[in-house]
Amino acid sequence: MVSVLTFRAHNHEGNTDLINAEKAKCVMKNTAKQNYNLPSQMFAPNMIPLSNESKQLIPKEDSTKRCLRCVSSNIYPKISKNDDIVLEGTK
């Protein structure tokens, strides 16, 4: 059995509010990966230019900031337990 995919031209407009909301979330996450700013410093400037419709498509402020904290915490190296810490000159 052979499956054939047929692609057709789209004839509808894109949802600009959804696109703008997704772009803002992407910018916030990329900013969180690249620097150590506070989540509020990443969240507020990206929300200002959005329309009210786009703002409604972004999760609540607390949830978004929590997500940004998680993204930025992945910058720091992970230490699984205290035994993995080696102080120079102690052994």
PAVEXDO-122261 format. One record per residue (C-alpha): x, y, z. Coordinates in steps of 0.2 Angstrom, whole numbers, padded with zeros to 4 digits, always signed. Example, Ala and Ser with C-alpha at 12.3 -4.5 7.8 and 13.67 -1.06 7.14 Angstrom:
2
+0062-0022+0039
+0068-0005+0036
***
This chain:
91
+0000+0000+0000
+0007+0017-0005
+0002+0033+0004
+0002+0049-0007
+0003+0066+0002
-0005+0080-0008
-0001+0098-0003
-0013+0111-0008
-0011+0130-0007
-0018+0138+0009
-0032+0150+0005
-0035+0157+0023
-0026+0171+0033
-0015+0166+0047
-0020+0169+0065
-0008+0184+0068
-0013+0185+0087
-0007+0167+0089
+0008+0170+0079
+0013+0186+0089
+0010+0177+0105
+0021+0162+0100
+0034+0173+0094
+0034+0183+0111
+0035+0166+0121
+0050+0161+0110
+0059+0177+0113
+0057+0176+0131
+0063+0158+0132
+0078+0162+0121
+0082+0177+0132
+0081+0166+0148
+0093+0154+0139
+0106+0167+0136
+0107+0178+0152
+0102+0178+0170
+0089+0192+0170
+0075+0190+0182
+0059+0183+0174
+0050+0199+0176
+0063+0208+0166
+0060+0196+0152
+0041+0195+0153
+0036+0213+0154
+0045+0221+0139
+0039+0207+0128
+0021+0209+0133
+0020+0228+0130
+0019+0228+0111
+0006+0213+0110
-0012+0216+0107
-0025+0212+0120
-0030+0197+0109
-0012+0190+0109
-0010+0193+0127
-0024+0182+0131
-0016+0168+0121
-0001+0168+0133
-0002+0158+0149
-0004+0168+0165
+0010+0178+0171
+0015+0167+0186
+0015+0151+0174
+0026+0160+0161
+0038+0166+0174
+0040+0149+0182
+0043+0142+0164
+0057+0156+0162
+0065+0151+0178
+0066+0133+0173
+0073+0137+0156
+0086+0149+0164
+0091+0136+0178
+0096+0124+0165
+0111+0136+0161
+0119+0131+0178
+0129+0115+0178
+0120+0101+0188
+0128+0093+0203
+0119+0077+0207
+0125+0075+0225
+0138+0082+0237
+0150+0068+0234
+0153+0075+0216
+0160+0091+0223
+0179+0091+0223
+0188+0105+0232
+0206+0107+0225
+0219+0103+0238
+0208+0093+0249
+0212+0075+0243
***
